Amino acid sequence: MRRNHSQTAQRRSHHALSNVRVSRCDCGELRVSHRACPNCGKYNGRVVIDVVARGKRDARRAKRRQTELRESGQATEKKEKETAPAK
């Protein structure tokens, strides 16, 4: 059965997007409410995410990806101008 415009509008009235609620962390960064801070890893005054270990893991993963791409011949490395003329 066909829906009229009023019923369609009433259904769509709940489709509006709401703003993201942010608050300040102890470190001063903005963070999403009820989530750990991505900068320092604290939530509710306690450290729940080891940010240093996370950074090391991400660097290790990126390095592994680069070596795999290089070995497979898919890497597009940027050659820096090491022999650039000095001015």
C-alpha positions as CSV (number, residue, x, y, z in Angstrom):
1,M,0.0,0.0,0.0
2,R,1.2,3.5,-0.9
3,R,2.4,5.7,2.0
4,N,1.5,9.4,1.8
5,H,4.0,12.3,2.2
6,S,3.0,12.9,5.8
7,Q,3.8,9.3,6.9
8,T,7.1,9.4,5.0
9,A,8.0,12.7,6.7
10,Q,7.1,11.4,10.2
11,R,9.3,8.3,9.7
12,R,12.2,10.4,8.4
13,S,11.9,12.9,11.3
14,H,14.1,10.5,13.4
15,H,16.9,10.2,10.7
16,A,18.6,13.5,11.7
17,L,22.3,13.3,12.6
18,S,23.4,14.5,16.0
19,N,26.6,16.2,16.9
20,V,29.5,14.2,18.4
21,R,29.8,14.8,22.1
22,V,33.4,15.7,23.1
23,S,35.0,16.5,26.4
24,R,38.5,17.5,27.5
25,C,40.9,14.9,28.8
26,D,43.3,15.4,31.6
27,C,46.1,15.8,29.1
28,G,44.1,18.7,27.4
29,E,43.1,16.9,24.2
30,L,39.5,16.6,23.0
31,R,38.1,13.1,23.2
32,V,34.7,11.5,22.5
33,S,32.7,11.0,25.7
34,H,32.8,7.6,27.3
35,R,35.9,6.6,25.3
36,A,39.5,6.4,26.1
37,C,41.7,9.3,25.0
38,P,43.6,8.5,21.8
39,N,46.4,10.8,22.8
40,C,47.3,9.5,26.4
41,G,45.2,6.4,26.7
42,K,43.4,7.4,29.8
43,Y,39.7,6.7,30.7
44,N,38.1,7.8,33.9
45,G,41.5,8.7,35.4
46,R,43.2,5.4,34.7
47,V,45.5,4.4,31.9
48,V,43.7,1.7,29.9
49,I,45.6,1.9,26.6
50,D,49.3,1.6,26.4
51,V,49.9,4.3,23.8
52,V,53.7,3.7,23.5
53,A,53.3,0.0,22.8
54,R,50.6,0.8,20.3
55,G,52.8,3.2,18.4
56,K,55.6,0.6,18.3
57,R,53.2,-2.0,17.0
58,D,51.9,0.3,14.3
59,A,55.4,1.1,13.2
60,R,56.4,-2.5,13.1
61,R,53.3,-3.4,11.0
62,A,54.0,-0.5,8.6
63,K,57.6,-1.6,8.2
64,R,56.5,-5.2,7.5
65,R,53.9,-4.1,4.9
66,Q,56.6,-2.0,3.1
67,T,59.0,-5.0,3.0
68,E,56.3,-7.3,1.7
69,L,55.3,-4.8,-1.0
70,R,59.0,-4.3,-1.9
71,E,59.6,-8.0,-2.2
72,S,56.5,-8.5,-4.4
73,G,57.5,-5.7,-6.7
74,Q,54.4,-3.6,-5.9
75,A,56.1,-0.9,-3.9
76,T,56.2,2.6,-5.4
77,E,59.1,4.0,-3.4
78,K,59.8,7.7,-3.7
79,K,63.4,8.3,-4.6
80,E,64.7,11.3,-2.8
81,K,67.1,13.7,-4.4
82,E,70.2,12.7,-2.5
83,T,72.5,14.1,-5.2
84,A,70.7,17.4,-5.4
85,P,72.9,20.3,-6.4
86,A,73.9,22.5,-3.4
87,K,73.0,26.1,-3.7
